[in-house]
Amino acid sequence: ALIESSASIEANNLKFIKNNAILILADDYKITSSVFDSNVANTKTKMSTLIKSNNGQKAFISDVRFSTNTVIDGCVYFYAKSTQNILTVTDSAFIGNSANEGWSCILMPYSGGLLDVKSSLFINNTDSGRTGALILTSTEVHVTDSIFLQNTIANSNNALINAKSSANLKNIYCDGNWFGNTQENYNISPQISSSSKCS
């Protein structure tokens, strides 16, 4: 990894462009106002994600743009064992990322932890494979005030948020989100307030 630490990481205004690697490896981090663009991490056994937590504690991502990255295990991978371990993603954008036989945006593969997504954009991402999805998780999920548009999903459930089977997903709470789910609004985004950082 380009940045690796067993201690807490706090980073601001990072720019990772056209790298072939895991970019950040840490279990406790805060990343704000940063860009991850056109990176490749699609080797399953060695590097399959951009930000990786093997024993996730608390992670906070705010005002971060992930665009046109190629991954397998999401742009963000967060392995957590306890409900006290929280991944928060707020005011961020996932645009044009792709995953072949994987997950393009967020992966939380263990049944512990909590995923909290707020005021974020998921636009034009592409996922393939039996369980491919924007978000794969078996944990509790909160998604609020976010926008999902023109994403291509190829899993058997046709699900943006996938748990492999409904029995694995603990709880999902959605409020105030926008899904382009009709011919009329498929590619039309509602106006975002001026206070939003995802523009």
Stockholm file with secondary structure:
# STOCKHOLM 1.0

chainA/1-199         ALIESSASIEANNLKFIKNNAILILADDYKITSSVFDSNVANTKTKMSTLIKSNNGQKAFISDVRFSTNTVIDGCVYFYAKSTQNILTVTDSAFIGNSANEGWSCILMPYSGGLLDVKSSLFINNTDSGRTGALILTSTEVHVTDSIFLQNTIANSNNALINAKSSANLKNIYCDGNWFGNTQENYNISPQISSSSKCS
#=GR chainA/1-199 SS CCEECSSCEEEESCEEESCBSCCEECSSEEEEEEEEESCEECBTTTBCCSEEESSCCEEEEEEEEEESCEEEECSEEECCCSTTCEEEEESCEEESCEEEEEEEEEEECSSCSEEEEESCEEESCEECSTTCEEEEESSEEEEESCEEESCBCCSTTCCSEECSSTTTCCCEEEESCEECCSTTTTTCCCCCCTTCSCC
#=GC SS_cons         CCEECSSCEEEESCEEESCBSCCEECSSEEEEEEEEESCEECBTTTBCCSEEESSCCEEEEEEEEEESCEEEECSEEECCCSTTCEEEEESCEEESCEEEEEEEEEEECSSCSEEEEESCEEESCEECSTTCEEEEESSEEEEESCEEESCBCCSTTCCSEECSSTTTCCCEEEESCEECCSTTTTTCCCCCCTTCSCC
//
